């Protein structure tokens, strides 16, 4: 350090020490008598003069005052002790204890730096939101700004540029106690262009976590509803419960209302959402005489002692309610309640279910309710013949609107033992015994012949599995070759086919399920063979291939118990990109025709991710008819703020599109803008293809979130 710098530093320290002495000798009692240095405060300046005649302290050049966690900087400060007034001029900057930074042309404050007037100022809050005003009056209770503006957008490089959005008002009143920000004669400017005016507007202050008030509106347009908007209103009723009402006003329909109630209790929490709409539009109901459409969704999770209880409710007065109102596109509405008690050796579970088909007509096979269902699982501590054993008991009562109600009691005993590698071979034994007892309620309106239906049945299946992993380690690659074989012996299960409504046993063979033992009543005696090859390369390349076959050796015609399974996975992971290709194939052993073919490709690099999936299922695999479908997906970070998410799904079998959607999202530290476009091509009942557009514009930092 040069001599001049040393002398300047020494001179500044002497001035600062002189200022502290002057403050101790002449300051008001609030400064002089408090022993806490932070409360007493400190002052630094290039020069300090005390005018005894005016009882004033004058500081010039690089003035820095610290008091009670606040810091005031200015070119010049005049403090009149008798009037308790401190005036700061030139490059004034005040930093509050919470981090708020205020810059001004001049300030007139009291001794505590907590009240006074500020001119030509701008203030940056801890959340980076900014206020600007010609004049402000500040007190410990409030700040009143005249000819003011507010924005949460970052400052522009060009000082003459406009922020993305800004609220301008003739007056802004920030109540620090109530944490209210009230605007008079407000206008919303986007890019400097006024778009909205209101004589009055308010929002919570920056310290508010949540409060009653309007939430972000959403503008939407669809074929059925026309143009419209939603304006949610949030009711902060108590710290542990709240309510949100969301009315929708649209061009073609009467108002639609959704309400969401959330409640936190000592034992857990629950949430209930109701939907209500009065309409005579034939596109919104299956019943032309019904003009009030109702829907409800609810979830809950509670803990009572050692019991955990969960419930989920989904119901409506119209089968297609949730599809018509674009809430979801599920094929089934399900309500359930499940209570579970876990222990060190298993669990017991009591549950009830209610099913309601959305797309398919009710048949005698359709289960409407399962009430009750009781399941007990016991894991035995002591090993039996060196193996793990567990017992699962279940009782359930199935109710149908058509056909018979059936009660079922079932017990399943599992025993598994794995032998360590012997000459490199890993052996596994698995046995599963199942016993079923049935009761048929023949009081149904449309009973079936059940005189010969079995009342008690038992089945057993056992398997012996062997695998022989071989590994080769190279300088750049690691390879593993694993041949596997399994023998499954299952009892003759044809009598299970006499149980009313029981489905035909079939095994959906995949790489993961080929060597898994199924329930004995749906298992077949078979031989399973397979071999897998895995490769890992140091440059990020990886491959995994599997080929397997299941041979049906049972006397029964288990059509899907045999077949070929092929699966291939190729992946590459570089520094900035990732690629994966997967194919899952299943062939019919009789003619090598394709039963299942699933192909997917995924690629991602900096800022963009692409994906495509092709699926084919032959008739009888997942539905009565065959299924052939393709979907594509794009996720693109177009810039630091803009993203695009797009999806398209097409039914190749029927040569028609299923659904397309695209979301354009702009987000920075002050704004969220989402534009969503979707096209639903579904045509069934009286539902027609529909196009929807919605726009959501969020101004961040306008209070907390519920």
C-alpha positions as CSV (number, residue, x, y, z in Angstrom):
1,X,0.0,0.0,0.0
2,X,1.4,3.4,-0.9
3,X,2.0,6.2,1.7
4,X,-0.8,8.3,0.3
5,X,-3.3,5.5,0.8
6,X,-2.0,4.9,4.4
7,X,-2.4,8.5,5.3
8,X,-5.9,8.6,3.8
9,X,-7.0,5.6,5.8
10,X,-5.4,7.0,9.0
11,X,-7.1,10.4,8.4
12,X,-10.5,8.7,7.9
13,X,-10.1,6.7,11.1
14,X,-9.3,9.8,13.1
15,X,-12.4,11.5,11.7
16,X,-14.5,8.6,12.6
17,X,-13.2,8.5,16.1
18,X,-13.8,12.2,16.5
19,X,-17.4,11.7,15.2
20,X,-18.0,9.0,17.8
21,X,-16.7,11.3,20.6
22,X,-19.0,14.1,19.4
23,X,-22.0,11.8,19.3
24,X,-21.2,10.6,22.8
25,X,-20.9,14.2,24.1
26,X,-23.8,15.9,22.3
27,X,-26.2,13.3,21.0
28,X,-29.8,13.0,22.3
29,X,-30.3,10.7,25.3
30,X,-31.5,7.9,23.1
31,X,-28.1,7.8,21.6
32,X,-25.8,8.8,24.4
33,X,-27.3,6.7,27.3
34,X,-27.7,3.4,25.5
35,X,-24.6,1.2,26.1
36,X,-25.5,-1.2,23.2
37,X,-23.2,-0.1,20.3
38,X,-25.8,-1.2,17.7
39,X,-28.5,0.9,19.5
40,X,-26.1,3.8,20.1
41,X,-25.1,3.9,16.4
42,X,-22.0,5.1,14.7
43,X,-21.1,7.7,12.1
44,X,-18.3,8.0,9.5
45,X,-17.6,10.9,7.2
46,X,-14.8,12.8,5.5
47,X,-15.5,15.8,7.7
48,X,-17.7,16.4,10.8
49,X,-18.6,19.8,12.2
50,X,-20.8,20.4,15.3
51,X,-22.6,23.8,15.3
52,X,-23.3,24.6,19.0
53,X,-25.4,27.6,18.1
54,X,-27.8,25.6,16.0
55,X,-27.3,22.4,18.1
56,X,-26.6,20.6,14.8
57,X,-24.1,18.0,13.6
58,X,-23.0,18.5,10.0
59,X,-21.2,15.6,8.1
60,X,-19.9,15.9,4.6
61,X,-18.4,13.4,2.1
62,X,-19.0,9.7,2.2
63,X,-21.3,9.9,5.2
64,X,-22.2,6.5,6.7
65,X,-24.5,6.2,9.7
66,X,-25.4,2.8,11.3
67,X,-28.1,2.6,13.9
68,X,-30.3,-0.3,15.1
69,X,-29.4,-2.5,12.1
70,X,-30.1,0.3,9.6
71,X,-27.4,1.9,7.4
72,X,-27.7,5.4,5.9
73,X,-25.3,6.7,3.3
74,X,-25.2,10.2,1.7
75,X,-23.0,12.9,0.4
76,X,-24.2,15.3,3.1
77,X,-26.1,14.9,6.4
78,X,-27.3,17.6,8.7
79,X,-28.7,16.5,12.1
80,X,-30.6,19.0,14.2
81,X,-30.6,17.6,17.7
82,X,-33.2,20.0,19.1
83,X,-35.8,19.2,16.3
84,X,-35.0,15.5,16.1
85,X,-34.6,15.9,12.3
86,X,-31.9,14.4,10.1
87,X,-31.6,15.6,6.5
88,X,-29.6,13.6,4.0
89,X,-28.8,14.9,0.5
90,X,-27.0,13.6,-2.5
91,X,-26.8,9.9,-3.5
92,X,-28.8,8.9,-0.4
93,X,-29.1,5.2,0.3
94,X,-31.0,3.7,3.3
95,X,-30.7,-0.1,4.0
96,X,-33.3,-1.4,6.4
97,X,-32.8,-4.3,8.9
98,X,-34.9,-6.6,6.6
99,X,-32.7,-5.9,3.6
100,X,-34.9,-3.3,1.9
101,X,-32.7,-0.8,0.0
102,X,-34.0,2.7,-0.7
103,X,-32.2,5.3,-2.9
104,X,-33.3,8.9,-3.1
105,X,-32.3,12.5,-4.0
106,X,-32.9,13.6,-0.4
107,X,-34.4,12.3,2.8
108,X,-35.7,14.1,5.9
109,X,-35.9,11.5,8.8
110,X,-36.2,11.4,12.5
111,X,-33.4,10.4,14.8
112,X,-34.5,6.7,14.6
113,X,-34.3,6.7,10.8
114,X,-37.9,5.3,10.9
115,X,-40.1,8.3,9.9
116,X,-39.9,11.3,7.7
117,X,-40.1,12.3,4.0
118,X,-38.3,11.0,1.0
119,X,-38.0,12.7,-2.4
120,X,-37.3,11.2,-5.9
121,X,-36.7,7.7,-4.6
122,X,-36.7,4.1,-5.5
123,X,-36.9,1.2,-3.1
124,X,-35.9,-2.5,-3.6
125,X,-37.6,-5.0,-1.3
126,X,-35.9,-8.3,-0.1
127,X,-37.8,-10.2,-2.8
128,X,-36.3,-7.8,-5.4
129,X,-39.6,-6.1,-6.1
130,X,-39.2,-2.3,-6.6
131,X,-41.1,0.8,-5.7
132,X,-40.5,4.2,-7.4
133,X,-42.1,7.5,-6.4
134,X,-41.7,11.3,-6.6
135,X,-42.4,11.6,-2.9
136,X,-42.9,9.4,0.1
137,X,-43.9,9.8,3.7
138,X,-42.5,7.1,6.0
139,X,-43.4,6.1,9.5
140,X,-43.0,3.0,11.6
141,X,-46.6,2.1,10.7
142,X,-46.8,2.9,7.0
143,X,-45.3,4.3,3.8
144,X,-47.3,6.5,1.5
145,X,-46.0,7.1,-2.0
146,X,-47.2,9.8,-4.4
147,X,-47.1,9.3,-8.2
148,X,-45.6,5.9,-7.7
149,X,-44.9,2.6,-9.5
150,X,-44.4,-1.0,-8.5
151,X,-42.8,-3.9,-10.4
152,X,-41.1,-7.2,-9.6
153,X,-39.3,-7.4,-12.9
154,X,-35.5,-7.1,-13.0
155,X,-33.9,-3.8,-13.9
156,X,-33.3,-3.3,-17.6
157,X,-29.8,-2.6,-18.9
158,X,-31.1,0.4,-20.7
159,X,-32.4,2.9,-18.0
160,X,-34.9,4.3,-20.5
161,X,-36.5,0.9,-21.2
162,X,-39.8,-0.2,-19.6
163,X,-40.0,-3.3,-17.5
164,X,-42.2,-6.2,-18.7
165,X,-45.0,-5.1,-16.4
166,X,-45.5,-2.3,-14.0
167,X,-48.3,-1.0,-11.7
168,X,-48.6,2.8,-11.8
169,X,-50.8,4.7,-9.3
170,X,-51.4,8.2,-8.2
171,X,-50.9,6.9,-4.6
172,X,-49.6,3.7,-3.0
173,X,-50.2,3.2,0.7
174,X,-48.1,0.4,2.3
175,X,-49.5,-0.4,5.7
176,X,-46.6,-2.2,7.5
177,X,-48.8,-3.2,10.5
178,X,-51.6,-4.8,8.5
179,X,-49.4,-5.7,5.6
180,X,-51.7,-4.1,3.1
181,X,-50.6,-2.5,-0.2
182,X,-53.4,-0.2,-1.5
183,X,-53.4,1.6,-4.8
184,X,-55.4,4.5,-6.0
185,X,-56.1,5.2,-9.7
186,X,-54.0,2.2,-10.7
187,X,-53.1,1.1,-14.2
188,X,-51.3,-2.0,-15.4
189,X,-48.6,-1.3,-18.0
190,X,-47.1,-4.1,-20.1
191,X,-44.0,-2.9,-22.0
192,X,-44.9,0.7,-21.1
193,X,-48.4,0.3,-22.7
194,X,-51.4,0.8,-20.3
195,X,-53.7,-2.2,-20.6
196,X,-55.9,-2.0,-17.5
197,X,-57.2,0.7,-15.2
198,X,-59.0,0.6,-11.8
199,X,-59.7,3.4,-9.3
200,X,-58.8,1.0,-6.5
201,X,-56.6,-2.1,-6.1
202,X,-54.9,-3.9,-3.2
203,X,-52.7,-6.9,-2.5
204,X,-51.0,-8.3,0.6
205,X,-47.6,-7.0,1.7
206,X,-44.4,-8.9,1.1
207,X,-44.4,-10.4,4.6
208,X,-47.8,-12.1,4.2
209,X,-47.7,-15.8,3.7
210,X,-51.3,-16.2,2.7
211,X,-54.5,-14.1,2.9
212,X,-58.0,-14.0,1.6
213,X,-58.3,-12.4,-1.9
214,X,-58.5,-13.0,-5.6
215,X,-55.9,-15.4,-7.1
216,X,-54.6,-15.3,-10.6
217,X,-57.4,-15.3,-13.2
218,X,-57.4,-17.6,-16.2
219,X,-58.7,-16.8,-19.6
220,X,-59.9,-19.7,-21.8
221,X,-61.9,-20.5,-24.9
222,X,-63.4,-23.8,-26.0
223,X,-65.9,-25.1,-28.5
224,X,-68.5,-26.0,-25.8
225,X,-68.0,-23.0,-23.5
226,X,-66.9,-20.3,-25.9
227,X,-64.6,-17.5,-24.6
228,X,-64.6,-17.1,-20.8
229,X,-62.5,-16.6,-17.7
230,X,-62.0,-18.0,-14.2
231,X,-61.5,-15.7,-11.2
232,X,-60.6,-17.8,-8.1
233,X,-61.2,-16.3,-4.7
234,X,-59.3,-17.6,-1.7
235,X,-60.7,-17.5,1.8
236,X,-58.1,-17.7,4.5
237,X,-60.5,-18.9,7.2
238,X,-58.0,-20.2,9.8
239,X,-54.4,-21.4,10.0
240,X,-55.6,-25.0,9.4
241,X,-58.4,-24.7,6.9
242,X,-59.3,-22.6,3.9
243,X,-61.7,-22.4,1.0
244,X,-61.2,-21.5,-2.7
245,X,-64.2,-20.7,-4.9
246,X,-63.6,-20.6,-8.7
247,X,-66.4,-19.3,-10.8
248,X,-66.2,-19.5,-14.5
249,X,-68.1,-17.1,-16.7
250,X,-68.2,-18.0,-20.4
251,X,-69.8,-16.9,-23.6
252,X,-72.0,-19.9,-24.4
253,X,-72.8,-21.3,-20.9
254,X,-74.3,-20.2,-17.6
255,X,-71.7,-19.6,-14.8
256,X,-69.8,-22.7,-13.6
257,X,-68.5,-23.0,-10.0
258,X,-65.8,-25.1,-8.5
259,X,-65.0,-25.1,-4.8
260,X,-62.0,-26.5,-2.9
261,X,-62.0,-27.0,0.8
262,X,-58.8,-28.0,2.6
263,X,-58.6,-28.9,6.3
264,X,-55.6,-29.9,8.4
265,X,-56.5,-31.7,11.6
266,X,-54.5,-33.3,14.4
267,X,-54.8,-36.8,12.8
268,X,-54.1,-35.8,9.2
269,X,-55.6,-33.8,6.4
270,X,-58.3,-33.9,3.7
271,X,-59.4,-31.9,0.7
272,X,-62.8,-31.8,-1.0
273,X,-63.5,-30.3,-4.5
274,X,-67.0,-29.8,-5.8
275,X,-68.1,-28.9,-9.3
276,X,-71.5,-27.4,-10.1
277,X,-73.0,-26.3,-13.4
278,X,-76.5,-25.6,-14.6
279,X,-76.9,-26.1,-18.3
280,X,-79.4,-27.4,-20.8
281,X,-76.6,-28.0,-23.5
282,X,-77.0,-31.6,-24.8
283,X,-73.2,-31.7,-25.1
284,X,-72.8,-31.5,-21.4
285,X,-75.1,-34.3,-20.2
286,X,-76.3,-37.8,-21.2
287,X,-79.8,-37.1,-19.8
288,X,-81.7,-34.4,-21.8
289,X,-84.0,-33.9,-18.7
290,X,-81.1,-33.2,-16.5
291,X,-79.9,-29.6,-16.4
292,X,-77.8,-29.6,-13.2
293,X,-74.4,-31.2,-13.5
294,X,-72.5,-32.1,-10.3
295,X,-69.1,-33.7,-9.6
296,X,-67.0,-34.3,-6.5
297,X,-63.4,-35.3,-5.8
298,X,-62.0,-35.8,-2.4
299,X,-58.8,-37.2,-0.8
300,X,-57.8,-37.7,2.8
301,X,-55.0,-39.2,4.9
302,X,-55.2,-39.8,8.6
303,X,-53.2,-41.6,11.3
304,X,-55.0,-43.0,14.4
305,X,-52.6,-44.7,16.7
306,X,-51.0,-47.5,14.6
307,X,-53.7,-47.3,11.9
308,X,-53.2,-45.3,8.7
309,X,-56.4,-44.4,6.9
310,X,-56.7,-43.0,3.4
311,X,-59.8,-42.3,1.3
312,X,-60.4,-41.0,-2.3
313,X,-63.8,-40.1,-3.7
314,X,-64.6,-39.5,-7.4
315,X,-68.2,-39.4,-8.5
316,X,-70.7,-37.4,-10.6
317,X,-74.3,-37.5,-11.6
318,X,-73.2,-38.1,-15.2
319,X,-70.8,-40.9,-16.3
320,X,-68.9,-38.5,-18.6
321,X,-68.9,-35.5,-16.4
322,X,-65.1,-35.3,-15.9
323,X,-64.5,-35.8,-19.6
324,X,-67.1,-33.2,-20.7
325,X,-65.7,-30.6,-18.4
326,X,-62.1,-31.4,-19.3
327,X,-61.1,-32.2,-15.7
328,X,-59.6,-35.6,-16.7
329,X,-60.1,-38.4,-19.3
330,X,-60.0,-41.5,-17.2
331,X,-62.2,-44.5,-18.2
332,X,-63.4,-45.2,-14.7
333,X,-64.5,-43.3,-11.6
334,X,-63.3,-45.0,-8.4
335,X,-63.9,-44.2,-4.8
336,X,-62.2,-46.1,-2.0
337,X,-61.3,-46.1,1.7
338,X,-58.3,-48.0,3.0
339,X,-57.2,-48.5,6.7
340,X,-53.9,-50.3,7.3
341,X,-52.1,-51.3,10.4
342,X,-48.4,-52.3,10.0
343,X,-46.5,-54.5,12.4
344,X,-43.0,-56.0,12.5
345,X,-44.3,-59.2,11.0
346,X,-46.8,-57.9,8.4
347,X,-49.9,-55.9,8.2
348,X,-53.7,-56.0,8.3
349,X,-55.8,-53.9,5.8
350,X,-59.5,-53.1,5.7
351,X,-60.8,-51.5,2.6
352,X,-63.9,-50.7,0.5
353,X,-64.1,-49.8,-3.2
354,X,-66.8,-48.4,-5.5
355,X,-66.3,-48.6,-9.3
356,X,-68.2,-46.7,-12.0
357,X,-67.4,-47.4,-15.7
358,X,-67.2,-44.3,-17.9
359,X,-67.0,-45.7,-21.4
360,X,-68.3,-49.3,-21.2
361,X,-71.8,-50.5,-20.4
362,X,-72.5,-52.4,-17.3
363,X,-72.5,-56.2,-17.7
364,X,-72.9,-59.1,-15.3
365,X,-69.1,-59.2,-15.0
366,X,-68.8,-55.6,-14.0
367,X,-68.0,-55.2,-10.3
368,X,-69.7,-52.1,-8.8
369,X,-68.6,-52.4,-5.2
370,X,-66.2,-54.4,-3.1
371,X,-67.4,-54.1,0.5
372,X,-65.7,-55.1,2.6
373,X,-62.2,-56.3,1.7
374,X,-60.0,-57.5,4.6
375,X,-56.4,-58.6,4.0
376,X,-53.9,-60.0,6.5
377,X,-50.3,-60.6,5.7
378,X,-48.0,-62.5,8.1
379,X,-44.2,-62.9,7.5
380,X,-42.9,-65.7,9.6
381,X,-39.8,-65.1,11.6
382,X,-38.5,-68.7,11.7
383,X,-37.1,-70.1,8.5
384,X,-38.8,-73.3,7.2
385,X,-36.3,-75.6,5.6
386,X,-34.0,-72.6,5.2
387,X,-36.5,-70.5,3.3
388,X,-38.7,-67.4,3.8
389,X,-42.4,-68.0,4.3
390,X,-45.4,-65.7,4.4
391,X,-49.2,-66.2,4.6
392,X,-51.8,-63.8,3.0
393,X,-55.5,-64.1,3.9
394,X,-58.2,-62.1,2.2
395,X,-62.0,-61.9,2.5
396,X,-64.0,-59.7,0.2
397,X,-67.6,-59.3,-1.0
398,X,-68.2,-58.2,-4.6
399,X,-71.5,-56.5,-5.5
400,X,-72.8,-56.2,-9.0
401,X,-75.7,-54.2,-10.5
402,X,-76.2,-57.2,-12.8
403,X,-75.7,-60.9,-12.0
404,X,-74.5,-62.5,-8.8
405,X,-72.9,-61.0,-5.8
406,X,-70.0,-63.2,-4.7
407,X,-68.2,-63.5,-1.4
408,X,-64.7,-64.9,-1.5
409,X,-62.3,-66.1,1.2
410,X,-58.7,-66.8,0.0
411,X,-55.5,-67.9,1.6
412,X,-52.1,-67.9,-0.1
413,X,-49.0,-69.5,1.4
414,X,-45.6,-68.6,-0.1
415,X,-42.3,-70.2,0.5
416,X,-39.1,-69.1,-1.1
417,X,-35.5,-70.2,-0.8
418,X,-32.5,-69.0,-2.7
419,X,-29.2,-71.0,-2.7
420,X,-25.9,-69.2,-2.9
421,X,-23.8,-69.7,-6.0
422,X,-22.8,-73.3,-6.5
423,X,-20.2,-73.6,-9.2
424,X,-21.4,-70.2,-10.4
425,X,-25.1,-71.2,-10.6
426,X,-27.7,-69.4,-8.5
427,X,-30.7,-71.5,-7.6
428,X,-34.2,-70.4,-6.4
429,X,-37.1,-72.5,-5.2
430,X,-40.6,-71.0,-4.9
431,X,-43.9,-72.7,-3.9
432,X,-47.3,-71.0,-3.7
433,X,-50.4,-72.7,-2.3
434,X,-53.8,-71.1,-2.7
435,X,-57.2,-72.1,-1.2
436,X,-60.5,-70.4,-2.2
437,X,-64.0,-70.6,-0.7
438,X,-67.0,-69.0,-2.5
439,X,-70.5,-68.0,-1.6
440,X,-72.9,-67.0,-4.4
441,X,-75.8,-64.7,-3.7
442,X,-78.6,-65.9,-6.0
443,X,-81.1,-63.2,-5.1
444,X,-79.8,-61.0,-7.9
445,X,-82.3,-59.7,-10.4
446,X,-80.6,-61.6,-13.3
447,X,-79.1,-64.7,-11.7
448,X,-77.0,-67.2,-13.6
449,X,-76.9,-70.9,-13.3
450,X,-74.6,-71.5,-10.3
451,X,-75.8,-74.9,-9.0
452,X,-72.6,-76.5,-10.3
453,X,-70.3,-73.6,-9.5
454,X,-67.5,-74.8,-7.1
455,X,-67.7,-73.7,-3.5
456,X,-64.2,-74.6,-2.5
457,X,-61.0,-74.8,-4.6
458,X,-57.3,-75.3,-4.1
459,X,-54.4,-74.8,-6.4
460,X,-50.6,-75.1,-6.1
461,X,-47.7,-74.0,-8.2
462,X,-44.0,-74.6,-7.7
463,X,-40.9,-73.4,-9.6
464,X,-37.2,-74.1,-9.8
465,X,-35.1,-71.4,-11.3
466,X,-31.4,-71.4,-12.2
467,X,-29.3,-68.6,-13.5
468,X,-25.6,-68.6,-14.4
469,X,-24.2,-65.0,-14.7
470,X,-20.9,-64.7,-16.6
471,X,-19.0,-61.4,-16.4
472,X,-16.1,-60.1,-18.5
473,X,-14.1,-57.1,-17.5
474,X,-12.2,-55.2,-20.2
475,X,-10.2,-52.0,-20.3
476,X,-13.1,-50.0,-21.6
477,X,-16.1,-52.3,-21.3
478,X,-17.9,-54.5,-18.7
479,X,-20.1,-57.3,-20.1
480,X,-22.5,-59.7,-18.3
481,X,-24.1,-62.7,-20.0
482,X,-26.8,-64.4,-17.9
483,X,-28.6,-67.6,-19.1
484,X,-31.7,-68.5,-17.1
485,X,-34.0,-71.5,-16.9
486,X,-37.1,-72.2,-14.9
487,X,-39.5,-75.1,-14.5
488,X,-43.0,-74.3,-13.3
489,X,-45.3,-77.1,-12.2
490,X,-48.9,-76.0,-11.7
491,X,-51.9,-78.1,-10.6
492,X,-54.8,-78.6,-13.0
493,X,-56.9,-75.4,-12.6
494,X,-59.7,-76.0,-15.1
495,X,-62.3,-76.0,-12.3
496,X,-61.6,-72.4,-11.6
497,X,-63.2,-71.7,-14.9
498,X,-66.5,-72.8,-13.4
499,X,-66.5,-69.9,-11.0
500,X,-68.9,-67.2,-12.3
501,X,-67.4,-64.2,-14.0
502,X,-63.8,-65.4,-13.5
503,X,-61.5,-64.3,-16.4
504,X,-59.6,-66.7,-18.6
505,X,-56.1,-67.3,-17.2
506,X,-53.4,-65.6,-19.2
507,X,-49.9,-64.5,-18.6
508,X,-48.7,-61.2,-20.1
509,X,-45.2,-62.3,-20.6
510,X,-42.5,-59.7,-20.4
511,X,-38.8,-59.8,-19.5
512,X,-39.7,-59.0,-15.8
513,X,-42.7,-61.4,-15.6
514,X,-41.3,-64.4,-17.6
515,X,-39.6,-65.9,-14.5
516,X,-42.2,-64.7,-11.9
517,X,-44.6,-67.2,-10.4
518,X,-48.2,-66.1,-10.9
519,X,-51.2,-66.9,-8.7
520,X,-51.8,-70.7,-8.8
521,X,-55.4,-70.4,-10.1
522,X,-54.0,-68.6,-13.3
523,X,-50.7,-70.4,-13.6
524,X,-49.8,-73.1,-16.1
525,X,-47.1,-75.7,-16.1
526,X,-44.4,-74.4,-18.4
527,X,-40.7,-74.2,-19.0
528,X,-39.1,-70.8,-19.3
529,X,-35.8,-70.1,-21.0
530,X,-34.0,-66.9,-21.4
531,X,-30.6,-65.2,-21.9
532,X,-29.6,-61.6,-21.3
533,X,-26.6,-59.6,-22.2
534,X,-25.5,-56.3,-20.6
535,X,-22.7,-54.1,-21.8
536,X,-21.3,-50.9,-20.2
537,X,-18.7,-48.8,-22.0
538,X,-16.6,-46.1,-20.4
539,X,-17.7,-43.6,-23.2
540,X,-21.3,-43.7,-21.9
541,X,-22.6,-46.4,-24.3
542,X,-24.8,-49.1,-22.7
543,X,-26.8,-52.0,-24.2
544,X,-29.1,-54.6,-22.8
545,X,-30.6,-57.4,-24.8
546,X,-32.9,-60.2,-23.7
547,X,-34.5,-63.1,-25.5
548,X,-36.7,-65.7,-23.8
549,X,-39.4,-68.3,-24.5
550,X,-42.1,-69.9,-22.4
551,X,-43.3,-73.4,-23.4
552,X,-46.7,-74.5,-22.2
553,X,-46.4,-78.1,-21.0
554,X,-49.8,-78.2,-19.2
555,X,-52.8,-80.2,-20.4
556,X,-54.9,-77.1,-20.5
557,X,-55.1,-74.6,-23.4
558,X,-53.5,-71.6,-21.8
559,X,-53.2,-69.6,-24.9
560,X,-51.1,-66.8,-23.4
561,X,-48.9,-69.0,-21.2
562,X,-46.3,-69.5,-23.9
563,X,-44.6,-67.3,-26.4
564,X,-41.4,-65.5,-27.3
565,X,-40.2,-62.4,-25.5
566,X,-37.6,-60.1,-26.9
567,X,-36.4,-56.8,-25.4
568,X,-33.6,-54.5,-26.4
569,X,-32.3,-51.3,-24.8
570,X,-29.6,-49.1,-26.2
571,X,-28.4,-46.0,-24.4
572,X,-25.8,-43.3,-24.7
573,X,-25.1,-40.7,-22.1
574,X,-22.6,-38.0,-23.0
575,X,-21.6,-34.8,-21.3
576,X,-24.4,-32.7,-22.7
577,X,-26.8,-35.3,-24.3
578,X,-28.6,-38.5,-23.7
579,X,-30.1,-41.1,-26.1
580,X,-32.1,-44.2,-25.4
581,X,-33.9,-46.7,-27.7
582,X,-36.1,-49.5,-26.3
583,X,-38.1,-52.3,-28.0
584,X,-40.3,-54.8,-26.2
585,X,-41.6,-57.6,-28.4
586,X,-43.7,-60.7,-27.9
587,X,-44.4,-63.3,-30.6
588,X,-47.0,-66.0,-30.9
589,X,-45.1,-69.4,-30.8
590,X,-47.5,-71.0,-33.2
591,X,-47.0,-68.8,-36.2
592,X,-44.5,-66.1,-34.9
593,X,-47.1,-63.4,-35.4
594,X,-46.7,-60.3,-33.3
595,X,-48.7,-60.2,-30.0
596,X,-47.1,-57.1,-28.6
597,X,-44.6,-54.5,-29.9
598,X,-43.6,-51.4,-28.0
599,X,-40.9,-49.2,-29.3
600,X,-39.7,-45.9,-27.7
601,X,-37.0,-43.4,-28.5
602,X,-35.8,-40.6,-26.2
603,X,-33.2,-37.9,-26.9
604,X,-32.2,-35.0,-24.8
605,X,-29.5,-32.3,-25.1
606,X,-29.1,-28.8,-23.8
607,X,-32.5,-27.2,-23.7
608,X,-34.4,-29.8,-25.7
609,X,-35.9,-33.2,-25.1
610,X,-37.7,-35.3,-27.7
611,X,-39.6,-38.6,-27.3
612,X,-41.6,-41.0,-29.5
613,X,-43.5,-44.2,-28.6
614,X,-45.1,-46.8,-30.8
615,X,-47.4,-49.4,-29.3
616,X,-49.1,-52.4,-30.8
617,X,-51.2,-55.0,-29.0
618,X,-52.9,-57.9,-30.8
619,X,-56.6,-58.6,-30.1
620,X,-57.1,-60.2,-26.7
621,X,-53.9,-58.7,-25.2
622,X,-55.3,-55.6,-23.5
623,X,-58.8,-55.4,-25.1
624,X,-61.1,-57.4,-27.3
625,X,-59.8,-55.5,-30.4
626,X,-56.2,-54.9,-31.4
627,X,-54.6,-51.6,-30.5
628,X,-52.0,-49.6,-32.5
629,X,-51.0,-46.2,-31.3
630,X,-48.2,-43.6,-31.6
631,X,-47.3,-40.6,-29.5
632,X,-44.6,-37.9,-29.7
633,X,-43.4,-35.4,-27.1
634,X,-41.3,-32.2,-27.3
635,X,-39.9,-30.3,-24.3
636,X,-37.9,-27.3,-25.5
637,X,-36.3,-24.5,-23.4
638,X,-36.3,-21.9,-26.2
639,X,-34.5,-19.4,-24.0
640,X,-33.9,-18.6,-20.4
641,X,-37.5,-17.6,-20.0
642,X,-39.5,-19.4,-22.8
643,X,-40.3,-23.1,-22.8
644,X,-42.5,-25.2,-25.0
645,X,-44.2,-28.5,-24.0
646,X,-46.0,-30.3,-26.8
647,X,-47.7,-33.8,-27.1
648,X,-49.5,-35.6,-29.9
649,X,-51.2,-39.0,-29.7
650,X,-52.6,-40.9,-32.8
651,X,-54.7,-44.0,-33.1
652,X,-53.0,-45.8,-36.0
653,X,-55.5,-48.7,-36.1
654,X,-58.5,-46.4,-36.7
655,X,-56.3,-43.7,-38.5
656,X,-57.4,-40.8,-36.3
657,X,-55.8,-38.4,-33.9
658,X,-56.6,-38.8,-30.2
659,X,-55.3,-35.7,-28.6
660,X,-52.9,-32.8,-29.2
661,X,-51.6,-30.2,-26.8
662,X,-49.0,-27.5,-26.6
663,X,-48.0,-25.2,-23.6
664,X,-46.0,-22.1,-24.2
665,X,-44.6,-20.8,-20.9
666,X,-42.8,-17.6,-20.2
667,X,-41.3,-17.3,-16.7
668,X,-38.8,-14.9,-15.1
669,X,-38.5,-13.6,-11.6
670,X,-41.5,-11.3,-11.9
671,X,-43.9,-12.9,-14.4
672,X,-45.5,-16.2,-15.5
673,X,-47.3,-16.3,-18.8
674,X,-48.8,-19.6,-19.9
675,X,-50.7,-20.2,-23.2
676,X,-52.2,-23.7,-23.4
677,X,-53.7,-25.1,-26.6
678,X,-55.3,-28.5,-26.8
679,X,-57.4,-30.5,-29.3
680,X,-59.4,-33.5,-28.1
681,X,-60.6,-35.6,-31.0
682,X,-62.8,-38.0,-28.9
683,X,-66.2,-38.9,-30.3
684,X,-68.6,-41.0,-28.3
685,X,-72.0,-40.7,-26.7
686,X,-72.7,-37.0,-27.5
687,X,-69.2,-35.8,-26.9
688,X,-67.7,-34.1,-30.0
689,X,-64.1,-33.1,-30.8
690,X,-63.2,-29.9,-29.1
691,X,-60.5,-27.3,-29.2
692,X,-59.5,-25.4,-26.1
693,X,-57.2,-22.3,-25.5
694,X,-56.4,-20.9,-22.1
695,X,-54.2,-18.0,-21.0
696,X,-52.8,-17.5,-17.5
697,X,-50.9,-14.3,-16.6
698,X,-49.3,-14.2,-13.1
699,X,-47.6,-11.1,-11.6
700,X,-45.2,-12.5,-9.0
701,X,-44.7,-11.1,-5.5
702,X,-48.2,-9.6,-5.2
703,X,-48.4,-11.1,-1.7
704,X,-48.0,-14.7,-0.6
705,X,-49.5,-17.9,-2.0
706,X,-52.3,-19.9,-0.3
